[in-house]
């Protein structure tokens, strides 16, 4: 493994430390104040300066994420509220923006993504619940994990770090969907893989939609930042705005453009079809070449399977205080299950059926890493 620019075997590294935690590892902590009182965090440190906190009480999503003292994520004013202080999803249709949004990424789903919608639920056989209002991006991001586990183990000279657990979205006479999630990285790594399985453990068909809402903030995001990706042919010209909000004076009609924070900027979101590489993977990055210029910049990247997540939403918020860009692969555009089925999206899960999602998030440290990422993108 490579630590501080040098390669070490397991034996060489252990001879140099009293405890492997001196280099990195996984540890459990708990918040003691404010809206997040009682929320637990699984802190993962890889020894390179890349570290992130998994929140088992908030959908097993990632809250804080840093690289060598640089924040990678946009953080909300009240940070990471506990779900027991707020009812997520159905009780408040704006719960996602009130309590869930923020941190490195938020899981959206498991039944519904997009703005709140009233969906038919009569097929579950409960006569007094014929419809249900599903709030913005549904409720899984504010649902505590049923169980979770974490650990560290050696694989030859590699020290693997992992977090796993399950989160369930369920009610009697309704959906019973289980999310199984596993994060895996290792000492010396600047990235983490996310492996998810969503399974219908009920006995009725259930709608299922999924979106990964990565929130990239300052200083990775600034006026000098770039979005590196390969849209499918003509996608930039045909990117459809999903927003009806008023735009700030300095806003752009292209999803790639970033500006300094603007007064009263209205959020923009674009549905874009991304071009996968020969392995079927889509790669997207936000890089700031002016950040740590002696090294040629710092950025973050996201890779995901295009067949599993065929839709991409470019969320762009250039407002003061809300200054963030979203990297958001999804199973489908925003719409009702019936409309999406007509468009060919498989948004229903039969009893026992499951879907898998695989992503990798990481840091691009310096000019060489950024240039190598850009060169590997598929051509138009």
Secondary structure, 3 states (H helix, E strand, C coil): CEECCEECCHHHHHCCCCCHHHCCEEEEEECCCHHHCCCEEEEEECCCCEEEEEECCCCCEEEEEEECCEECECCCCCCCCCHHHCCCCCCCCCHHHHHHCCCCEEEECCCCCCCCEEEECHHHCCCCCCEEEECCCCCHHHCCCCEEEEEEEEECCEEEEEEEEEEEEECCCCCEEEEEEEEEEECCCCEEEEEEEEEECCCCCEECCCEEEEEEECCCCCCCCEEECCECCCHHHHCEECCCCCCCCCCCCCCCCCCCCECCCCCEEEEECECCCCCCEEEEEEEECCCCCCCCCEEEEEEEECCCCCEEEEEEECECCCCEEEEEEECCCCCCHHHHHHCCCCCEECCCCEEEEEEEEEEEECHHHHHHHHHHCCCC
